[in-house]
Amino acid sequence: MRIANNELSEMEKYIKRIDEDTLIWVQKKSKEVARLMSYYRCAMMEIETKLNVLNEEFSWEMDHNPISSIKKRLKSMPSIIGKLERKGHPLSMENIEEHLMDVAGVRVICSFPEDVYAMRDALIRQDDLVLLEEKDYIKNPKPNGYRSLHLIVGIPIFLAKEKKMMKVEVQLRTIAMDFWASLEHQLRYKKNSYFTKEMAEELTECARISADLDLRMDAIRKSVEKQKHLEP
């Protein structure tokens, strides 16, 4: 399996500060870790398939595709180890599966706020999927202005000799929400940047403007649909 340059760089930085016991564990468990990461990738594929099927159905029921794009990401091993450390859990295969909810992540970019909740409802209605946790940062934005709907779901993957339940974090947001979140992250965490209180306040105001844009675009969409139904 080829490792991307950014992953190699992250791993090299981590190895410089990793303790010997952790390094031995990583080397000893490399095959088991690779297998677990494969399971998480399979779980993301299952979620993506469900979303694509729903998007296809909604495209002819709603006359538009509610999903603009789907992005997937798998946490790197240094990130996994670091998060376990911050949570106060020792490094083990069991703790990775039990205590980390976002090793596998699927981000769903929708056209309108109403689409976010339509996709959420349709997804969690599926009887092989279990909703484990939900945080609605659209109705209750974070103090910095961040908005998104976060779901932690359990989904089965069917292997050759067993069925295994895996956890996946699903983030649903609009195009405007994703635009703001992506640029906010770049600006706030840019290398050698000096992020001031005034900059943070300006970004929060931009988040408010993007939320207003979502509402106005949604209102226009509803007006268009209403007008279409009035036509003979």
Secondary structure as a PSIPRED ss2 file (coil, helix, strand):
# PSIPRED VFORMAT (PSIPRED V4.0)

   1 M C   1.000  0.000  0.000
   2 R C   1.000  0.000  0.000
   3 I C   1.000  0.000  0.000
   4 A C   1.000  0.000  0.000
   5 N H   0.000  1.000  0.000
   6 N H   0.000  1.000  0.000
   7 E H   0.000  1.000  0.000
   8 L H   0.000  1.000  0.000
   9 S H   0.000  1.000  0.000
  10 E H   0.000  1.000  0.000
  11 M H   0.000  1.000  0.000
  12 E H   0.000  1.000  0.000
  13 K H   0.000  1.000  0.000
  14 Y H   0.000  1.000  0.000
  15 I H   0.000  1.000  0.000
  16 K H   0.000  1.000  0.000
  17 R H   0.000  1.000  0.000
  18 I C   1.000  0.000  0.000
  19 D C   1.000  0.000  0.000
  20 E H   0.000  1.000  0.000
  21 D H   0.000  1.000  0.000
  22 T H   0.000  1.000  0.000
  23 L H   0.000  1.000  0.000
  24 I H   0.000  1.000  0.000
  25 W H   0.000  1.000  0.000
  26 V H   0.000  1.000  0.000
  27 Q H   0.000  1.000  0.000
  28 K H   0.000  1.000  0.000
  29 K C   1.000  0.000  0.000
  30 S H   0.000  1.000  0.000
  31 K H   0.000  1.000  0.000
  32 E H   0.000  1.000  0.000
  33 V H   0.000  1.000  0.000
  34 A H   0.000  1.000  0.000
  35 R H   0.000  1.000  0.000
  36 L H   0.000  1.000  0.000
  37 M H   0.000  1.000  0.000
  38 S H   0.000  1.000  0.000
  39 Y H   0.000  1.000  0.000
  40 Y H   0.000  1.000  0.000
  41 R H   0.000  1.000  0.000
  42 C H   0.000  1.000  0.000
  43 A H   0.000  1.000  0.000
  44 M H   0.000  1.000  0.000
  45 M H   0.000  1.000  0.000
  46 E H   0.000  1.000  0.000
  47 I H   0.000  1.000  0.000
  48 E H   0.000  1.000  0.000
  49 T H   0.000  1.000  0.000
  50 K H   0.000  1.000  0.000
  51 L H   0.000  1.000  0.000
  52 N H   0.000  1.000  0.000
  53 V H   0.000  1.000  0.000
  54 L H   0.000  1.000  0.000
  55 N H   0.000  1.000  0.000
  56 E H   0.000  1.000  0.000
  57 E H   0.000  1.000  0.000
  58 F H   0.000  1.000  0.000
  59 S H   0.000  1.000  0.000
  60 W H   0.000  1.000  0.000
  61 E H   0.000  1.000  0.000
  62 M C   1.000  0.000  0.000
  63 D C   1.000  0.000  0.000
  64 H C   1.000  0.000  0.000
  65 N C   1.000  0.000  0.000
  66 P C   1.000  0.000  0.000
  67 I E   0.000  0.000  1.000
  68 S E   0.000  0.000  1.000
  69 S E   0.000  0.000  1.000
  70 I E   0.000  0.000  1.000
  71 K E   0.000  0.000  1.000
  72 K E   0.000  0.000  1.000
  73 R E   0.000  0.000  1.000
  74 L E   0.000  0.000  1.000
  75 K C   1.000  0.000  0.000
  76 S C   1.000  0.000  0.000
  77 M H   0.000  1.000  0.000
  78 P H   0.000  1.000  0.000
  79 S H   0.000  1.000  0.000
  80 I H   0.000  1.000  0.000
  81 I H   0.000  1.000  0.000
  82 G H   0.000  1.000  0.000
  83 K H   0.000  1.000  0.000
  84 L H   0.000  1.000  0.000
  85 E H   0.000  1.000  0.000
  86 R H   0.000  1.000  0.000
  87 K H   0.000  1.000  0.000
  88 G C   1.000  0.000  0.000
  89 H C   1.000  0.000  0.000
  90 P C   1.000  0.000  0.000
  91 L C   1.000  0.000  0.000
  92 S C   1.000  0.000  0.000
  93 M H   0.000  1.000  0.000
  94 E H   0.000  1.000  0.000
  95 N H   0.000  1.000  0.000
  96 I H   0.000  1.000  0.000
  97 E H   0.000  1.000  0.000
  98 E H   0.000  1.000  0.000
  99 H H   0.000  1.000  0.000
 100 L C   1.000  0.000  0.000
 101 M C   1.000  0.000  0.000
 102 D C   1.000  0.000  0.000
 103 V C   1.000  0.000  0.000
 104 A E   0.000  0.000  1.000
 105 G E   0.000  0.000  1.000
 106 V E   0.000  0.000  1.000
 107 R E   0.000  0.000  1.000
 108 V E   0.000  0.000  1.000
 109 I E   0.000  0.000  1.000
 110 C E   0.000  0.000  1.000
 111 S C   1.000  0.000  0.000
 112 F C   1.000  0.000  0.000
 113 P H   0.000  1.000  0.000
 114 E H   0.000  1.000  0.000
 115 D H   0.000  1.000  0.000
 116 V H   0.000  1.000  0.000
 117 Y H   0.000  1.000  0.000
 118 A H   0.000  1.000  0.000
 119 M H   0.000  1.000  0.000
 120 R H   0.000  1.000  0.000
 121 D H   0.000  1.000  0.000
 122 A H   0.000  1.000  0.000
 123 L H   0.000  1.000  0.000
 124 I H   0.000  1.000  0.000
 125 R C   1.000  0.000  0.000
 126 Q C   1.000  0.000  0.000
 127 D C   1.000  0.000  0.000
 128 D C   1.000  0.000  0.000
 129 L C   1.000  0.000  0.000
 130 V E   0.000  0.000  1.000
 131 L E   0.000  0.000  1.000
 132 L E   0.000  0.000  1.000
 133 E E   0.000  0.000  1.000
 134 E E   0.000  0.000  1.000
 135 K E   0.000  0.000  1.000
 136 D E   0.000  0.000  1.000
 137 Y C   1.000  0.000  0.000
 138 I C   1.000  0.000  0.000
 139 K C   1.000  0.000  0.000
 140 N C   1.000  0.000  0.000
 141 P C   1.000  0.000  0.000
 142 K C   1.000  0.000  0.000
 143 P C   1.000  0.000  0.000
 144 N C   1.000  0.000  0.000
 145 G C   1.000  0.000  0.000
 146 Y C   1.000  0.000  0.000
 147 R C   1.000  0.000  0.000
 148 S C   1.000  0.000  0.000
 149 L E   0.000  0.000  1.000
 150 H E   0.000  0.000  1.000
 151 L E   0.000  0.000  1.000
 152 I E   0.000  0.000  1.000
 153 V E   0.000  0.000  1.000
 154 G E   0.000  0.000  1.000
 155 I E   0.000  0.000  1.000
 156 P E   0.000  0.000  1.000
 157 I E   0.000  0.000  1.000
 158 F E   0.000  0.000  1.000
 159 L C   1.000  0.000  0.000
 160 A C   1.000  0.000  0.000
 161 K C   1.000  0.000  0.000
 162 E C   1.000  0.000  0.000
 163 K E   0.000  0.000  1.000
 164 K E   0.000  0.000  1.000
 165 M E   0.000  0.000  1.000
 166 M E   0.000  0.000  1.000
 167 K E   0.000  0.000  1.000
 168 V E   0.000  0.000  1.000
 169 E E   0.000  0.000  1.000
 170 V E   0.000  0.000  1.000
 171 Q E   0.000  0.000  1.000
 172 L E   0.000  0.000  1.000
 173 R E   0.000  0.000  1.000
 174 T E   0.000  0.000  1.000
 175 I H   0.000  1.000  0.000
 176 A H   0.000  1.000  0.000
 177 M H   0.000  1.000  0.000
 178 D H   0.000  1.000  0.000
 179 F H   0.000  1.000  0.000
 180 W H   0.000  1.000  0.000
 181 A H   0.000  1.000  0.000
 182 S H   0.000  1.000  0.000
 183 L H   0.000  1.000  0.000
 184 E H   0.000  1.000  0.000
 185 H H   0.000  1.000  0.000
 186 Q H   0.000  1.000  0.000
 187 L H   0.000  1.000  0.000
 188 R H   0.000  1.000  0.000
 189 Y C   1.000  0.000  0.000
 190 K C   1.000  0.000  0.000
 191 K C   1.000  0.000  0.000
 192 N C   1.000  0.000  0.000
 193 S C   1.000  0.000  0.000
 194 Y C   1.000  0.000  0.000
 195 F C   1.000  0.000  0.000
 196 T C   1.000  0.000  0.000
 197 K H   0.000  1.000  0.000
 198 E H   0.000  1.000  0.000
 199 M H   0.000  1.000  0.000
 200 A H   0.000  1.000  0.000
 201 E H   0.000  1.000  0.000
 202 E H   0.000  1.000  0.000
 203 L H   0.000  1.000  0.000
 204 T H   0.000  1.000  0.000
 205 E H   0.000  1.000  0.000
 206 C H   0.000  1.000  0.000
 207 A H   0.000  1.000  0.000
 208 R H   0.000  1.000  0.000
 209 I H   0.000  1.000  0.000
 210 S H   0.000  1.000  0.000
 211 A H   0.000  1.000  0.000
 212 D H   0.000  1.000  0.000
 213 L H   0.000  1.000  0.000
 214 D H   0.000  1.000  0.000
 215 L H   0.000  1.000  0.000
 216 R H   0.000  1.000  0.000
 217 M H   0.000  1.000  0.000
 218 D H   0.000  1.000  0.000
 219 A H   0.000  1.000  0.000
 220 I H   0.000  1.000  0.000
 221 R H   0.000  1.000  0.000
 222 K H   0.000  1.000  0.000
 223 S H   0.000  1.000  0.000
 224 V H   0.000  1.000  0.000
 225 E H   0.000  1.000  0.000
 226 K H   0.000  1.000  0.000
 227 Q H   0.000  1.000  0.000
 228 K H   0.000  1.000  0.000
 229 H H   0.000  1.000  0.000
 230 L H   0.000  1.000  0.000
 231 E C   1.000  0.000  0.000
 232 P C   1.000  0.000  0.000
